[in-house]
Amino acid sequence: MLNLNSNTLDDLAARIGKAIEASPAKDIERNVKALLQSGLLRLDLVTRQEFDTQSQVLLRTREKVEQLEARLSELEARAAASHPSG
């Protein structure tokens, strides 16, 4: 009967890990990662930080446009009241 204690399992896991590192599978993993990174770098992507920054800029711009629209409406109303046509 096979005696599997914690040390035996740890030793087996370490041996399997070393075998995988020495095998072509590890090279394939590195090559796939490099290929994916290269492909992603060619895409027109932004980081999460850049996205969040631009979202905040857009929010402030939208608020400013709303303020300016309200001010313009107010000025147009004053102009219409002081120069009634008709």
PyRosetta script that sets phi, psi and omega in degrees:
from pyrosetta import init, pose_from_sequence

init()
pose = pose_from_sequence("MLNLNSNTLDDLAARIGKAIEASPAKDIERNVKALLQSGLLRLDLVTRQEFDTQSQVLLRTREKVEQLEARLSELEARAAASHPSG")
pose.set_psi(1, 142.8)
pose.set_omega(1, -177.1)
pose.set_phi(2, -82.0)
pose.set_psi(2, 129.3)
pose.set_omega(2, 179.7)
pose.set_phi(3, -100.0)
pose.set_psi(3, 106.0)
pose.set_omega(3, -179.1)
pose.set_phi(4, -107.3)
pose.set_psi(4, 98.0)
pose.set_omega(4, 174.3)
pose.set_phi(5, -102.7)
pose.set_psi(5, -179.1)
pose.set_omega(5, -175.9)
pose.set_phi(6, -61.1)
pose.set_psi(6, -42.5)
pose.set_omega(6, -179.6)
pose.set_phi(7, -64.5)
pose.set_psi(7, -39.9)
pose.set_omega(7, 179.7)
pose.set_phi(8, -64.6)
pose.set_psi(8, -43.2)
pose.set_omega(8, 178.6)
pose.set_phi(9, -65.8)
pose.set_psi(9, -40.5)
pose.set_omega(9, 177.5)
pose.set_phi(10, -62.6)
pose.set_psi(10, -42.8)
pose.set_omega(10, 179.0)
pose.set_phi(11, -63.8)
pose.set_psi(11, -43.0)
pose.set_omega(11, 179.1)
pose.set_phi(12, -63.0)
pose.set_psi(12, -43.8)
pose.set_omega(12, 179.0)
pose.set_phi(13, -62.8)
pose.set_psi(13, -40.6)
pose.set_omega(13, 179.2)
pose.set_phi(14, -65.0)
pose.set_psi(14, -41.6)
pose.set_omega(14, 179.0)
pose.set_phi(15, -64.8)
pose.set_psi(15, -41.7)
pose.set_omega(15, 178.9)
pose.set_phi(16, -64.7)
pose.set_psi(16, -42.3)
pose.set_omega(16, 178.3)
pose.set_phi(17, -59.9)
pose.set_psi(17, -43.6)
pose.set_omega(17, 178.2)
pose.set_phi(18, -65.3)
pose.set_psi(18, -38.8)
pose.set_omega(18, -180.0)
pose.set_phi(19, -65.4)
pose.set_psi(19, -39.8)
pose.set_omega(19, 179.6)
pose.set_phi(20, -67.8)
pose.set_psi(20, -41.3)
pose.set_omega(20, 179.3)
pose.set_phi(21, -62.4)
pose.set_psi(21, -33.3)
pose.set_omega(21, -178.7)
pose.set_phi(22, -86.9)
pose.set_psi(22, -7.9)
pose.set_omega(22, -175.8)
pose.set_phi(23, -90.9)
pose.set_psi(23, 166.8)
pose.set_omega(23, 175.8)
pose.set_phi(24, -63.1)
pose.set_psi(24, -19.6)
pose.set_omega(24, -179.7)
pose.set_phi(25, -59.9)
pose.set_psi(25, -38.0)
pose.set_omega(25, 179.6)
pose.set_phi(26, -66.9)
pose.set_psi(26, -40.7)
pose.set_omega(26, 176.9)
pose.set_phi(27, -63.8)
pose.set_psi(27, -39.6)
pose.set_omega(27, 178.8)
pose.set_phi(28, -63.1)
pose.set_psi(28, -43.3)
pose.set_omega(28, 178.9)
pose.set_phi(29, -60.3)
pose.set_psi(29, -45.6)
pose.set_omega(29, 179.1)
pose.set_phi(30, -62.8)
pose.set_psi(30, -42.4)
pose.set_omega(30, -179.2)
pose.set_phi(31, -65.0)
pose.set_psi(31, -40.5)
pose.set_omega(31, 178.5)
pose.set_phi(32, -65.3)
pose.set_psi(32, -42.7)
pose.set_omega(32, 178.2)
pose.set_phi(33, -61.0)
pose.set_psi(33, -45.0)
pose.set_omega(33, 179.9)
pose.set_phi(34, -63.3)
pose.set_psi(34, -41.3)
pose.set_omega(34, 179.3)
pose.set_phi(35, -63.2)
pose.set_psi(35, -44.4)
pose.set_omega(35, 178.9)
pose.set_phi(36, -64.3)
pose.set_psi(36, -43.8)
pose.set_omega(36, 179.4)
pose.set_phi(37, -62.4)
pose.set_psi(37, -41.6)
pose.set_omega(37, 179.2)
pose.set_phi(38, -63.1)
pose.set_psi(38, -44.1)
pose.set_omega(38, 179.2)
pose.set_phi(39, -64.2)
pose.set_psi(39, -41.5)
pose.set_omega(39, -179.4)
pose.set_phi(40, -67.5)
pose.set_psi(40, -34.2)
pose.set_omega(40, 179.2)
pose.set_phi(41, -66.2)
pose.set_psi(41, -28.8)
pose.set_omega(41, -180.0)
pose.set_phi(42, -78.8)
pose.set_psi(42, -17.2)
pose.set_omega(42, 177.7)
pose.set_phi(43, -76.5)
pose.set_psi(43, 155.5)
pose.set_omega(43, -179.5)
pose.set_phi(44, -88.5)
pose.set_psi(44, 74.2)
pose.set_omega(44, -176.9)
pose.set_phi(45, -110.2)
pose.set_psi(45, 155.8)
pose.set_omega(45, 175.3)
pose.set_phi(46, -119.5)
pose.set_psi(46, 157.8)
pose.set_omega(46, 177.0)
pose.set_phi(47, -75.1)
pose.set_psi(47, 164.2)
pose.set_omega(47, 178.3)
pose.set_phi(48, -61.3)
pose.set_psi(48, -39.1)
pose.set_omega(48, 179.8)
pose.set_phi(49, -63.2)
pose.set_psi(49, -44.1)
pose.set_omega(49, 178.7)
pose.set_phi(50, -63.7)
pose.set_psi(50, -40.6)
pose.set_omega(50, 179.2)
pose.set_phi(51, -62.3)
pose.set_psi(51, -47.2)
pose.set_omega(51, -179.8)
pose.set_phi(52, -62.5)
pose.set_psi(52, -40.1)
pose.set_omega(52, 178.2)
pose.set_phi(53, -62.2)
pose.set_psi(53, -47.1)
pose.set_omega(53, -179.7)
pose.set_phi(54, -66.5)
pose.set_psi(54, -32.9)
pose.set_omega(54, 176.1)
pose.set_phi(55, -63.2)
pose.set_psi(55, -41.2)
pose.set_omega(55, 178.3)
pose.set_phi(56, -66.5)
pose.set_psi(56, -40.6)
pose.set_omega(56, 177.4)
pose.set_phi(57, -61.9)
pose.set_psi(57, -44.6)
pose.set_omega(57, 179.3)
pose.set_phi(58, -62.3)
pose.set_psi(58, -41.4)
pose.set_omega(58, 178.7)
pose.set_phi(59, -61.9)
pose.set_psi(59, -46.4)
pose.set_omega(59, 178.7)
pose.set_phi(60, -63.9)
pose.set_psi(60, -39.0)
pose.set_omega(60, 178.7)
pose.set_phi(61, -64.3)
pose.set_psi(61, -43.0)
pose.set_omega(61, 179.1)
pose.set_phi(62, -62.2)
pose.set_psi(62, -42.4)
pose.set_omega(62, 178.0)
pose.set_phi(63, -62.2)
pose.set_psi(63, -41.8)
pose.set_omega(63, -179.8)
pose.set_phi(64, -65.2)
pose.set_psi(64, -41.9)
pose.set_omega(64, 178.3)
pose.set_phi(65, -61.7)
pose.set_psi(65, -42.3)
pose.set_omega(65, 178.8)
pose.set_phi(66, -63.0)
pose.set_psi(66, -40.0)
pose.set_omega(66, 177.5)
pose.set_phi(67, -64.0)
pose.set_psi(67, -42.9)
pose.set_omega(67, 179.8)
pose.set_phi(68, -66.9)
pose.set_psi(68, -37.4)
pose.set_omega(68, 177.3)
pose.set_phi(69, -64.0)
pose.set_psi(69, -41.3)
pose.set_omega(69, 178.4)
pose.set_phi(70, -64.4)
pose.set_psi(70, -42.8)
pose.set_omega(70, 179.1)
pose.set_phi(71, -63.7)
pose.set_psi(71, -42.6)
pose.set_omega(71, 178.9)
pose.set_phi(72, -62.5)
pose.set_psi(72, -43.1)
pose.set_omega(72, 177.9)
pose.set_phi(73, -60.8)
pose.set_psi(73, -40.7)
pose.set_omega(73, 178.6)
pose.set_phi(74, -63.2)
pose.set_psi(74, -46.1)
pose.set_omega(74, 179.9)
pose.set_phi(75, -65.2)
pose.set_psi(75, -39.1)
pose.set_omega(75, 177.8)
pose.set_phi(76, -64.6)
pose.set_psi(76, -38.6)
pose.set_omega(76, 178.8)
pose.set_phi(77, -66.1)
pose.set_psi(77, -41.4)
pose.set_omega(77, 177.4)
pose.set_phi(78, -63.4)
pose.set_psi(78, -44.1)
pose.set_omega(78, -179.3)
pose.set_phi(79, -63.0)
pose.set_psi(79, -40.2)
pose.set_omega(79, 179.5)
pose.set_phi(80, -67.1)
pose.set_psi(80, -35.1)
pose.set_omega(80, -178.8)
pose.set_phi(81, -73.7)
pose.set_psi(81, -33.9)
pose.set_omega(81, -177.5)
pose.set_phi(82, -85.3)
pose.set_psi(82, -18.2)
pose.set_omega(82, 177.9)
pose.set_phi(83, -130.7)
pose.set_psi(83, 69.5)
pose.set_omega(83, -180.0)
pose.set_phi(84, -65.8)
pose.set_psi(84, 135.0)
pose.set_omega(84, 178.5)
pose.set_phi(85, -94.6)
pose.set_psi(85, 141.2)
pose.set_omega(85, 174.5)
pose.set_phi(86, 135.3)
pose.dump_pdb("model.pdb")
